[in-house]
Amino acid sequence: MRISGISLNTNGLLLNAINVDPYFQPEKEGVSSERAEATANVDPEHTVKEGYRSSPAECETCKNRKYQDGSDEMVSFKNATHISPTAAPSAVRAHEGEHVSNAYTKASEKGGKVLQANVAIHTSICPECGKTYVSGGTTTTLISYPKEEDSSRNNKNEENFDT
């Protein structure tokens, strides 16, 4: 039997897939049964990847990673805050959602209209252990506000928006 694992990063989410091949015969494939068994029982969290200094389980960089917002809005993460690697995707997404919510509030207070709101979640690879992690996010909003009333318009009931 052959067991192989793979980790994929899709939209900031870490997915684990394990493939089991019940027809794999190590001796016919040129692999000793001891080596095949040792390979099947490897824990990726405690294995140092080639070219890196530590395993993800022992990585000091990941253990000490902090997130901080750099905008001038009143949102979460104004002070540097540690978030566990497993909680980071949802925490960053929720934080970026605060920026979107603020854009809608700002638009409604000033008579504007949100034309577009985009959120991007960024990922990076840890230089110490090689694990992919959510490194932050960016929110981009496009708000349109009505033009100043012109005295020549005679107060028509139409909305004009500048972008």
VMD Tcl script that builds the backbone (N, CA, C; Angstrom):
set m [mol new atoms 489]
animate dup $m
set s [atomselect $m all]
$s set {name element resname resid chain x y z} {
  {N N MET 1 A 0.848 -1.168 0.000}
  {CA C MET 1 A 0.000 0.000 0.000}
  {C C MET 1 A 0.895 1.232 0.000}
  {N N ARG 2 A 0.567 2.243 -0.793}
  {CA C ARG 2 A 1.315 3.504 -0.850}
  {C C ARG 2 A 0.392 4.616 -0.352}
  {N N ILE 3 A 0.920 5.435 0.555}
  {CA C ILE 3 A 0.186 6.598 1.050}
  {C C ILE 3 A 1.030 7.822 0.749}
  {N N SER 4 A 0.450 8.793 0.100}
  {CA C SER 4 A 1.176 10.034 -0.175}
  {C C SER 4 A 0.289 11.203 0.204}
  {N N GLY 5 A 0.906 12.274 0.669}
  {CA C GLY 5 A 0.150 13.453 1.083}
  {C C GLY 5 A 0.602 14.669 0.303}
  {N N ILE 6 A -0.276 15.610 0.152}
  {CA C ILE 6 A 0.045 16.853 -0.546}
  {C C ILE 6 A -0.716 17.981 0.122}
  {N N SER 7 A -0.117 19.161 0.200}
  {CA C SER 7 A -0.778 20.334 0.747}
  {C C SER 7 A -0.959 21.347 -0.366}
  {N N LEU 8 A -2.145 21.891 -0.474}
  {CA C LEU 8 A -2.447 22.887 -1.495}
  {C C LEU 8 A -2.926 24.153 -0.813}
  {N N ASN 9 A -2.641 25.306 -1.398}
  {CA C ASN 9 A -3.119 26.558 -0.847}
  {C C ASN 9 A -4.049 27.193 -1.859}
  {N N THR 10 A -5.327 27.294 -1.527}
  {CA C THR 10 A -6.324 27.858 -2.416}
  {C C THR 10 A -7.052 28.974 -1.686}
  {N N ASN 11 A -6.927 30.188 -2.155}
  {CA C ASN 11 A -7.583 31.332 -1.517}
  {C C ASN 11 A -7.257 31.440 -0.044}
  {N N GLY 12 A -6.020 31.188 0.309}
  {CA C GLY 12 A -5.607 31.341 1.693}
  {C C GLY 12 A -5.972 30.180 2.592}
  {N N LEU 13 A -6.512 29.115 2.045}
  {CA C LEU 13 A -6.895 27.962 2.857}
  {C C LEU 13 A -5.939 26.820 2.591}
  {N N LEU 14 A -5.503 26.191 3.650}
  {CA C LEU 14 A -4.595 25.065 3.502}
  {C C LEU 14 A -5.420 23.790 3.444}
  {N N LEU 15 A -5.272 23.065 2.366}
  {CA C LEU 15 A -6.021 21.822 2.182}
  {C C LEU 15 A -5.049 20.660 2.236}
  {N N ASN 16 A -5.433 19.595 2.871}
  {CA C ASN 16 A -4.596 18.400 2.918}
  {C C ASN 16 A -5.304 17.283 2.178}
  {N N ALA 17 A -4.596 16.624 1.324}
  {CA C ALA 17 A -5.156 15.493 0.589}
  {C C ALA 17 A -4.231 14.301 0.785}
  {N N ILE 18 A -4.805 13.169 1.080}
  {CA C ILE 18 A -4.014 11.952 1.256}
  {C C ILE 18 A -4.505 10.944 0.233}
  {N N ASN 19 A -3.561 10.403 -0.522}
  {CA C ASN 19 A -3.886 9.413 -1.540}
  {C C ASN 19 A -3.415 8.044 -1.056}
  {N N VAL 20 A -4.290 7.069 -1.151}
  {CA C VAL 20 A -3.952 5.709 -0.750}
  {C C VAL 20 A -4.059 4.818 -1.976}
  {N N ASP 21 A -2.954 4.127 -2.271}
  {CA C ASP 21 A -2.922 3.197 -3.400}
  {C C ASP 21 A -2.831 1.776 -2.839}
  {N N PRO 22 A -3.961 1.067 -2.754}
  {CA C PRO 22 A -3.949 -0.274 -2.155}
  {C C PRO 22 A -3.220 -1.312 -3.008}
  {N N TYR 23 A -2.938 -0.989 -4.279}
  {CA C TYR 23 A -2.294 -1.953 -5.166}
  {C C TYR 23 A -0.780 -1.775 -5.245}
  {N N PHE 24 A -0.229 -0.803 -4.506}
  {CA C PHE 24 A 1.209 -0.542 -4.529}
  {C C PHE 24 A 1.950 -1.681 -3.843}
  {N N GLN 25 A 2.943 -2.217 -4.529}
  {CA C GLN 25 A 3.772 -3.281 -3.976}
  {C C GLN 25 A 5.208 -2.796 -3.996}
  {N N PRO 26 A 5.769 -2.445 -2.828}
  {CA C PRO 26 A 7.094 -1.824 -2.765}
  {C C PRO 26 A 8.190 -2.636 -3.445}
  {N N GLU 27 A 8.173 -3.950 -3.277}
  {CA C GLU 27 A 9.239 -4.760 -3.836}
  {C C GLU 27 A 9.224 -4.716 -5.364}
  {N N LYS 28 A 8.055 -4.691 -5.986}
  {CA C LYS 28 A 7.947 -4.637 -7.440}
  {C C LYS 28 A 8.322 -3.253 -7.963}
  {N N GLU 29 A 8.143 -2.233 -7.153}
  {CA C GLU 29 A 8.465 -0.862 -7.556}
  {C C GLU 29 A 9.920 -0.511 -7.272}
  {N N GLY 30 A 10.684 -1.435 -6.697}
  {CA C GLY 30 A 12.087 -1.177 -6.396}
  {C C GLY 30 A 12.305 -0.419 -5.100}
  {N N VAL 31 A 11.318 -0.441 -4.204}
  {CA C VAL 31 A 11.424 0.252 -2.922}
  {C C VAL 31 A 11.334 -0.804 -1.833}
  {N N SER 32 A 12.265 -0.757 -0.879}
  {CA C SER 32 A 12.209 -1.733 0.207}
  {C C SER 32 A 10.974 -1.482 1.055}
  {N N SER 33 A 10.446 -2.529 1.663}
  {CA C SER 33 A 9.245 -2.378 2.483}
  {C C SER 33 A 9.503 -1.489 3.698}
  {N N GLU 34 A 10.757 -1.520 4.242}
  {CA C GLU 34 A 11.077 -0.654 5.385}
  {C C GLU 34 A 11.030 0.817 4.969}
  {N N ARG 35 A 11.594 1.108 3.795}
  {CA C ARG 35 A 11.595 2.501 3.307}
  {C C ARG 35 A 10.172 2.948 2.990}
  {N N ALA 36 A 9.376 2.093 2.394}
  {CA C ALA 36 A 7.993 2.446 2.063}
  {C C ALA 36 A 7.201 2.728 3.333}
  {N N GLU 37 A 7.419 1.909 4.369}
  {CA C GLU 37 A 6.710 2.110 5.631}
  {C C GLU 37 A 7.167 3.390 6.315}
  {N N ALA 38 A 8.466 3.669 6.290}
  {CA C ALA 38 A 8.995 4.882 6.904}
  {C C ALA 38 A 8.462 6.124 6.193}
  {N N THR 39 A 8.358 6.081 4.877}
  {CA C THR 39 A 7.848 7.208 4.103}
  {C C THR 39 A 6.370 7.437 4.384}
  {N N ALA 40 A 5.610 6.370 4.569}
  {CA C ALA 40 A 4.181 6.490 4.815}
  {C C ALA 40 A 3.888 7.100 6.184}
  {N N ASN 41 A 4.792 6.943 7.143}
  {CA C ASN 41 A 4.550 7.429 8.502}
  {C C ASN 41 A 5.187 8.776 8.796}
  {N N VAL 42 A 5.622 9.523 7.790}
  {CA C VAL 42 A 6.259 10.821 7.993}
  {C C VAL 42 A 5.199 11.862 8.318}
  {N N ASP 43 A 5.437 12.620 9.391}
  {CA C ASP 43 A 4.547 13.709 9.784}
  {C C ASP 43 A 5.095 14.996 9.171}
  {N N PRO 44 A 4.387 15.629 8.212}
  {CA C PRO 44 A 4.913 16.816 7.546}
  {C C PRO 44 A 5.124 18.002 8.491}
  {N N GLU 45 A 4.411 18.044 9.600}
  {CA C GLU 45 A 4.570 19.139 10.567}
  {C C GLU 45 A 5.896 19.053 11.318}
  {N N HIS 46 A 6.485 17.853 11.398}
  {CA C HIS 46 A 7.735 17.668 12.130}
  {C C HIS 46 A 8.915 17.324 11.214}
  {N N THR 47 A 8.751 17.560 9.922}
  {CA C THR 47 A 9.790 17.268 8.954}
  {C C THR 47 A 10.379 18.574 8.422}
  {N N VAL 48 A 11.706 18.654 8.422}
  {CA C VAL 48 A 12.377 19.833 7.873}
  {C C VAL 48 A 12.448 19.656 6.362}
  {N N LYS 49 A 11.861 20.600 5.617}
  {CA C LYS 49 A 11.901 20.543 4.155}
  {C C LYS 49 A 13.307 20.894 3.677}
  {N N GLU 50 A 13.671 20.347 2.541}
  {CA C GLU 50 A 14.990 20.617 1.974}
  {C C GLU 50 A 15.148 22.113 1.699}
  {N N GLY 51 A 16.245 22.688 2.159}
  {CA C GLY 51 A 16.516 24.106 1.942}
  {C C GLY 51 A 16.001 25.021 3.037}
  {N N TYR 52 A 15.384 24.455 4.088}
  {CA C TYR 52 A 14.848 25.259 5.185}
  {C C TYR 52 A 15.512 24.873 6.494}
  {N N ARG 53 A 15.423 25.772 7.487}
  {CA C ARG 53 A 16.112 25.572 8.764}
  {C C ARG 53 A 15.330 24.756 9.784}
  {N N SER 54 A 14.001 24.767 9.721}
  {CA C SER 54 A 13.231 24.067 10.749}
  {C C SER 54 A 11.952 23.480 10.170}
  {N N SER 55 A 11.298 22.657 10.974}
  {CA C SER 55 A 10.016 22.089 10.584}
  {C C SER 55 A 8.919 23.076 10.964}
  {N N PRO 56 A 7.740 22.991 10.335}
  {CA C PRO 56 A 6.650 23.894 10.692}
  {C C PRO 56 A 6.270 23.828 12.175}
  {N N ALA 57 A 6.392 22.662 12.795}
  {CA C ALA 57 A 6.030 22.530 14.207}
  {C C ALA 57 A 7.009 23.264 15.125}
  {N N GLU 58 A 8.254 23.423 14.696}
  {CA C GLU 58 A 9.283 24.049 15.536}
  {C C GLU 58 A 9.655 25.455 15.054}
  {N N CYS 59 A 8.967 25.996 14.082}
  {CA C CYS 59 A 9.330 27.265 13.459}
  {C C CYS 59 A 9.054 28.453 14.384}
  {N N GLU 60 A 10.109 29.154 14.750}
  {CA C GLU 60 A 9.973 30.337 15.617}
  {C C GLU 60 A 9.345 31.504 14.859}
  {N N THR 61 A 9.630 31.616 13.577}
  {CA C THR 61 A 9.052 32.701 12.776}
  {C C THR 61 A 7.532 32.583 12.750}
  {N N CYS 62 A 7.015 31.387 12.527}
  {CA C CYS 62 A 5.563 31.190 12.496}
  {C C CYS 62 A 4.948 31.383 13.883}
  {N N LYS 63 A 5.641 30.922 14.918}
  {CA C LYS 63 A 5.132 31.065 16.285}
  {C C LYS 63 A 5.045 32.528 16.701}
  {N N ASN 64 A 5.936 33.368 16.182}
  {CA C ASN 64 A 5.997 34.772 16.593}
  {C C ASN 64 A 5.392 35.737 15.584}
  {N N ARG 65 A 4.780 35.249 14.517}
  {CA C ARG 65 A 4.221 36.110 13.479}
  {C C ARG 65 A 3.067 36.929 14.047}
  {N N LYS 66 A 3.058 38.238 13.741}
  {CA C LYS 66 A 2.002 39.129 14.204}
  {C C LYS 66 A 1.420 39.876 13.012}
  {N N TYR 67 A 0.169 40.260 13.155}
  {CA C TYR 67 A -0.549 40.984 12.113}
  {C C TYR 67 A -0.909 42.369 12.641}
  {N N GLN 68 A -0.785 43.398 11.775}
  {CA C GLN 68 A -1.117 44.761 12.172}
  {C C GLN 68 A -1.673 45.510 10.972}
  {N N ASP 69 A -2.746 46.279 11.219}
  {CA C ASP 69 A -3.371 47.070 10.175}
  {C C ASP 69 A -2.606 48.371 9.994}
  {N N GLY 70 A -2.429 48.795 8.752}
  {CA C GLY 70 A -1.694 50.020 8.474}
  {C C GLY 70 A -2.570 51.151 7.955}
  {N N SER 71 A -3.880 50.967 7.963}
  {CA C SER 71 A -4.767 52.008 7.440}
  {C C SER 71 A -5.077 53.051 8.511}
  {N N ASP 72 A -5.770 54.096 8.095}
  {CA C ASP 72 A -6.174 55.136 9.044}
  {C C ASP 72 A -7.625 54.958 9.495}
  {N N GLU 73 A -8.228 53.810 9.217}
  {CA C GLU 73 A -9.600 53.521 9.626}
  {C C GLU 73 A -9.619 52.873 11.009}
  {N N MET 74 A -10.766 52.953 11.647}
  {CA C MET 74 A -10.949 52.286 12.942}
  {C C MET 74 A -11.397 50.845 12.684}
  {N N VAL 75 A -10.432 49.944 12.674}
  {CA C VAL 75 A -10.681 48.522 12.452}
  {C C VAL 75 A -9.833 47.716 13.424}
  {N N SER 76 A -9.971 46.404 13.393}
  {CA C SER 76 A -9.183 45.534 14.257}
  {C C SER 76 A -7.713 45.539 13.856}
  {N N PHE 77 A -6.887 44.984 14.690}
  {CA C PHE 77 A -5.447 44.816 14.456}
  {C C PHE 77 A -4.684 46.133 14.347}
  {N N LYS 78 A -5.125 47.154 15.086}
  {CA C LYS 78 A -4.364 48.410 15.120}
  {C C LYS 78 A -3.049 48.192 15.862}
  {N N ASN 79 A -3.072 47.321 16.863}
  {CA C ASN 79 A -1.850 46.910 17.555}
  {C C ASN 79 A -1.444 45.551 17.003}
  {N N ALA 80 A -0.144 45.313 16.907}
  {CA C ALA 80 A 0.342 44.027 16.403}
  {C C ALA 80 A -0.214 42.895 17.255}
  {N N THR 81 A -0.822 41.917 16.605}
  {CA C THR 81 A -1.496 40.818 17.287}
  {C C THR 81 A -1.081 39.486 16.683}
  {N N HIS 82 A -0.791 38.499 17.549}
  {CA C HIS 82 A -0.475 37.161 17.065}
  {C C HIS 82 A -1.776 36.430 16.750}
  {N N ILE 83 A -1.802 35.746 15.624}
  {CA C ILE 83 A -2.932 34.896 15.236}
  {C C ILE 83 A -2.328 33.557 14.838}
  {N N SER 84 A -2.922 32.476 15.295}
  {CA C SER 84 A -2.397 31.155 14.936}
  {C C SER 84 A -2.513 30.960 13.426}
  {N N PRO 85 A -1.600 30.190 12.848}
  {CA C PRO 85 A -1.641 29.968 11.393}
  {C C PRO 85 A -2.955 29.353 10.909}
  {N N THR 86 A -3.598 28.558 11.739}
  {CA C THR 86 A -4.867 27.953 11.311}
  {C C THR 86 A -6.022 28.951 11.364}
  {N N ALA 87 A -5.939 29.962 12.238}
  {CA C ALA 87 A -7.003 30.955 12.368}
  {C C ALA 87 A -6.779 32.170 11.471}
  {N N ALA 88 A -5.586 32.347 10.948}
  {CA C ALA 88 A -5.247 33.542 10.169}
  {C C ALA 88 A -6.129 33.761 8.934}
  {N N PRO 89 A -6.434 32.736 8.129}
  {CA C PRO 89 A -7.269 33.006 6.941}
  {C C PRO 89 A -8.614 33.634 7.291}
  {N N SER 90 A -9.314 33.098 8.272}
  {CA C SER 90 A -10.625 33.655 8.616}
  {C C SER 90 A -10.495 34.993 9.333}
  {N N ALA 91 A -9.464 35.173 10.147}
  {CA C ALA 91 A -9.280 36.445 10.853}
  {C C ALA 91 A -8.945 37.567 9.875}
  {N N VAL 92 A -8.085 37.302 8.906}
  {CA C VAL 92 A -7.724 38.318 7.915}
  {C C VAL 92 A -8.931 38.639 7.034}
  {N N ARG 93 A -9.687 37.613 6.650}
  {CA C ARG 93 A -10.885 37.837 5.826}
  {C C ARG 93 A -11.901 38.688 6.590}
  {N N ALA 94 A -12.107 38.402 7.865}
  {CA C ALA 94 A -13.046 39.191 8.674}
  {C C ALA 94 A -12.554 40.634 8.810}
  {N N HIS 95 A -11.267 40.805 8.989}
  {CA C HIS 95 A -10.691 42.144 9.103}
  {C C HIS 95 A -10.911 42.944 7.814}
  {N N GLU 96 A -10.661 42.325 6.682}
  {CA C GLU 96 A -10.876 43.016 5.406}
  {C C GLU 96 A -12.363 43.317 5.207}
  {N N GLY 97 A -13.228 42.467 5.747}
  {CA C GLY 97 A -14.668 42.731 5.705}
  {C C GLY 97 A -15.034 43.993 6.474}
  {N N GLU 98 A -14.282 44.297 7.536}
  {CA C GLU 98 A -14.504 45.545 8.278}
  {C C GLU 98 A -14.243 46.749 7.383}
  {N N HIS 99 A -13.208 46.672 6.551}
  {CA C HIS 99 A -12.919 47.767 5.627}
  {C C HIS 99 A -14.065 47.949 4.611}
  {N N VAL 100 A -14.613 46.845 4.133}
  {CA C VAL 100 A -15.740 46.915 3.188}
  {C C VAL 100 A -16.940 47.550 3.882}
  {N N SER 101 A -17.222 47.117 5.092}
  {CA C SER 101 A -18.338 47.680 5.863}
  {C C SER 101 A -18.154 49.179 6.081}
  {N N ASN 102 A -16.927 49.585 6.402}
  {CA C ASN 102 A -16.638 51.010 6.592}
  {C C ASN 102 A -16.879 51.799 5.312}
  {N N ALA 103 A -16.574 51.225 4.167}
  {CA C ALA 103 A -16.791 51.908 2.885}
  {C C ALA 103 A -18.281 52.147 2.656}
  {N N TYR 104 A -19.111 51.150 2.958}
  {CA C TYR 104 A -20.556 51.318 2.799}
  {C C TYR 104 A -21.095 52.368 3.771}
  {N N THR 105 A -20.593 52.378 4.995}
  {CA C THR 105 A -21.015 53.376 5.984}
  {C C THR 105 A -20.615 54.775 5.532}
  {N N LYS 106 A -19.384 54.921 5.083}
  {CA C LYS 106 A -18.879 56.218 4.619}
  {C C LYS 106 A -19.699 56.712 3.430}
  {N N ALA 107 A -20.001 55.827 2.509}
  {CA C ALA 107 A -20.778 56.203 1.327}
  {C C ALA 107 A -22.179 56.657 1.717}
  {N N SER 108 A -22.835 55.931 2.605}
  {CA C SER 108 A -24.203 56.295 2.978}
  {C C SER 108 A -24.257 57.595 3.773}
  {N N GLU 109 A -23.238 57.871 4.587}
  {CA C GLU 109 A -23.212 59.111 5.364}
  {C C GLU 109 A -23.061 60.339 4.478}
  {N N LYS 110 A -22.385 60.191 3.359}
  {CA C LYS 110 A -22.114 61.335 2.487}
  {C C LYS 110 A -22.940 61.297 1.200}
  {N N GLY 111 A -23.969 60.450 1.172}
  {CA C GLY 111 A -24.835 60.385 0.001}
  {C C GLY 111 A -24.219 59.697 -1.191}
  {N N GLY 112 A -23.194 58.915 -0.967}
  {CA C GLY 112 A -22.507 58.232 -2.057}
  {C C GLY 112 A -23.027 56.835 -2.290}
  {N N LYS 113 A -22.350 56.151 -3.189}
  {CA C LYS 113 A -22.754 54.806 -3.576}
  {C C LYS 113 A -21.492 53.977 -3.799}
  {N N VAL 114 A -21.423 52.786 -3.190}
  {CA C VAL 114 A -20.284 51.892 -3.411}
  {C C VAL 114 A -20.497 51.201 -4.750}
  {N N LEU 115 A -19.589 51.478 -5.669}
  {CA C LEU 115 A -19.686 50.878 -6.997}
  {C C LEU 115 A -18.975 49.537 -7.057}
  {N N GLN 116 A -17.909 49.402 -6.253}
  {CA C GLN 116 A -17.122 48.177 -6.295}
  {C C GLN 116 A -16.375 48.005 -4.977}
  {N N ALA 117 A -16.292 46.787 -4.496}
  {CA C ALA 117 A -15.492 46.452 -3.315}
  {C C ALA 117 A -14.802 45.115 -3.587}
  {N N ASN 118 A -13.480 45.129 -3.549}
  {CA C ASN 118 A -12.694 43.915 -3.806}
  {C C ASN 118 A -11.814 43.617 -2.608}
  {N N VAL 119 A -11.740 42.361 -2.240}
  {CA C VAL 119 A -10.869 41.922 -1.160}
  {C C VAL 119 A -9.914 40.881 -1.722}
  {N N ALA 120 A -8.630 41.070 -1.452}
  {CA C ALA 120 A -7.606 40.102 -1.858}
  {C C ALA 120 A -6.908 39.600 -0.603}
  {N N ILE 121 A -6.795 38.304 -0.469}
  {CA C ILE 121 A -6.074 37.688 0.648}
  {C C ILE 121 A -4.720 37.261 0.106}
  {N N HIS 122 A -3.643 37.707 0.767}
  {CA C HIS 122 A -2.287 37.425 0.291}
  {C C HIS 122 A -1.667 36.259 1.063}
  {N N THR 123 A -0.899 35.457 0.369}
  {CA C THR 123 A -0.175 34.362 1.005}
  {C C THR 123 A 1.314 34.518 0.733}
  {N N SER 124 A 2.115 33.955 1.603}
  {CA C SER 124 A 3.566 33.953 1.463}
  {C C SER 124 A 4.090 32.602 1.919}
  {N N ILE 125 A 5.371 32.395 1.720}
  {CA C ILE 125 A 6.025 31.170 2.177}
  {C C ILE 125 A 7.015 31.558 3.258}
  {N N CYS 126 A 6.935 30.908 4.403}
  {CA C CYS 126 A 7.823 31.194 5.525}
  {C C CYS 126 A 9.259 30.871 5.123}
  {N N PRO 127 A 10.179 31.824 5.313}
  {CA C PRO 127 A 11.568 31.572 4.929}
  {C C PRO 127 A 12.288 30.572 5.833}
  {N N GLU 128 A 11.740 30.332 7.033}
  {CA C GLU 128 A 12.394 29.406 7.965}
  {C C GLU 128 A 11.952 27.966 7.770}
  {N N CYS 129 A 10.624 27.746 7.586}
  {CA C CYS 129 A 10.139 26.358 7.506}
  {C C CYS 129 A 9.515 25.986 6.161}
  {N N GLY 130 A 9.237 26.960 5.301}
  {CA C GLY 130 A 8.694 26.666 3.987}
  {C C GLY 130 A 7.194 26.483 3.935}
  {N N LYS 131 A 6.494 26.738 5.027}
  {CA C LYS 131 A 5.043 26.561 5.061}
  {C C LYS 131 A 4.355 27.785 4.460}
  {N N THR 132 A 3.302 27.556 3.694}
  {CA C THR 132 A 2.521 28.641 3.126}
  {C C THR 132 A 1.589 29.177 4.202}
  {N N TYR 133 A 1.524 30.507 4.332}
  {CA C TYR 133 A 0.671 31.122 5.345}
  {C C TYR 133 A -0.012 32.362 4.776}
  {N N VAL 134 A -1.096 32.792 5.412}
  {CA C VAL 134 A -1.782 34.018 5.019}
  {C C VAL 134 A -0.978 35.179 5.571}
  {N N SER 135 A -0.487 36.035 4.678}
  {CA C SER 135 A 0.387 37.129 5.097}
  {C C SER 135 A -0.330 38.462 5.206}
  {N N GLY 136 A -1.575 38.547 4.800}
  {CA C GLY 136 A -2.321 39.794 4.923}
  {C C GLY 136 A -3.418 39.877 3.895}
  {N N GLY 137 A -3.961 41.090 3.763}
  {CA C GLY 137 A -5.038 41.295 2.814}
  {C C GLY 137 A -5.079 42.741 2.358}
  {N N THR 138 A -5.783 42.959 1.261}
  {CA C THR 138 A -5.966 44.299 0.715}
  {C C THR 138 A -7.421 44.458 0.313}
  {N N THR 139 A -8.010 45.577 0.718}
  {CA C THR 139 A -9.368 45.902 0.310}
  {C C THR 139 A -9.321 47.132 -0.571}
  {N N THR 140 A -9.965 47.055 -1.714}
  {CA C THR 140 A -10.058 48.189 -2.626}
  {C C THR 140 A -11.530 48.489 -2.847}
  {N N THR 141 A -11.914 49.734 -2.613}
  {CA C THR 141 A -13.314 50.113 -2.816}
  {C C THR 141 A -13.382 51.302 -3.768}
  {N N LEU 142 A -14.449 51.364 -4.507}
  {CA C LEU 142 A -14.716 52.473 -5.413}
  {C C LEU 142 A -16.060 53.056 -5.001}
  {N N ILE 143 A -16.032 54.310 -4.515}
  {CA C ILE 143 A -17.238 54.986 -4.043}
  {C C ILE 143 A -17.506 56.173 -4.960}
  {N N SER 144 A -18.754 56.326 -5.354}
  {CA C SER 144 A -19.162 57.443 -6.189}
  {C C SER 144 A -20.007 58.384 -5.350}
  {N N TYR 145 A -19.730 59.686 -5.461}
  {CA C TYR 145 A -20.486 60.702 -4.720}
  {C C TYR 145 A -21.212 61.596 -5.716}
  {N N PRO 146 A -22.385 62.128 -5.323}
  {CA C PRO 146 A -23.119 63.012 -6.242}
  {C C PRO 146 A -22.335 64.297 -6.492}
  {N N LYS 147 A -22.501 64.843 -7.704}
  {CA C LYS 147 A -21.863 66.112 -8.040}
  {C C LYS 147 A -22.540 67.215 -7.237}
  {N N GLU 148 A -21.795 68.287 -7.036}
  {CA C GLU 148 A -22.372 69.458 -6.374}
  {C C GLU 148 A -23.517 69.977 -7.230}
  {N N GLU 149 A -24.610 70.413 -6.573}
  {CA C GLU 149 A -25.744 70.972 -7.301}
  {C C GLU 149 A -25.326 72.269 -7.973}
  {N N ASP 150 A -25.644 72.404 -9.228}
  {CA C ASP 150 A -25.352 73.600 -9.994}
  {C C ASP 150 A -26.599 74.482 -9.980}
  {N N SER 151 A -26.442 75.761 -9.874}
  {CA C SER 151 A -27.600 76.644 -9.825}
  {C C SER 151 A -28.397 76.599 -11.120}
  {N N SER 152 A -27.777 76.204 -12.226}
  {CA C SER 152 A -28.478 76.157 -13.515}
  {C C SER 152 A -29.342 74.912 -13.669}
  {N N ARG 153 A -29.241 73.967 -12.754}
  {CA C ARG 153 A -29.990 72.713 -12.873}
  {C C ARG 153 A -31.422 72.843 -12.381}
  {N N ASN 154 A -31.703 73.817 -11.608}
  {CA C ASN 154 A -33.061 74.046 -11.097}
  {C C ASN 154 A -33.593 72.865 -10.297}
  {N N ASN 155 A -32.732 72.238 -9.504}
  {CA C ASN 155 A -33.117 71.162 -8.584}
  {C C ASN 155 A -33.859 70.008 -9.246}
  {N N LYS 156 A -33.352 69.479 -10.317}
  {CA C LYS 156 A -33.962 68.306 -10.957}
  {C C LYS 156 A -33.786 67.099 -10.046}
  {N N ASN 157 A -34.678 66.138 -10.132}
  {CA C ASN 157 A -34.633 64.942 -9.291}
  {C C ASN 157 A -33.835 63.824 -9.952}
  {N N GLU 158 A -32.636 64.098 -10.356}
  {CA C GLU 158 A -31.793 63.072 -10.926}
  {C C GLU 158 A -30.504 62.968 -10.125}
  {N N GLU 159 A -29.966 61.783 -10.065}
  {CA C GLU 159 A -28.716 61.569 -9.340}
  {C C GLU 159 A -27.565 61.577 -10.315}
  {N N ASN 160 A -26.562 62.385 -10.051}
  {CA C ASN 160 A -25.353 62.427 -10.837}
  {C C ASN 160 A -24.197 62.008 -9.949}
  {N N PHE 161 A -23.425 61.045 -10.409}
  {CA C PHE 161 A -22.339 60.547 -9.589}
  {C C PHE 161 A -21.004 60.756 -10.288}
  {N N ASP 162 A -20.002 61.217 -9.524}
  {CA C ASP 162 A -18.638 61.326 -10.004}
  {C C ASP 162 A -17.888 60.112 -9.517}
  {N N THR 163 A -17.028 59.595 -10.357}
  {CA C THR 163 A -16.187 58.481 -9.909}
  {C C THR 163 A -14.764 58.924 -9.791}
}
mol reanalyze $m
mol bondsrecalc $m
mol representation Tube
mol addrep $m
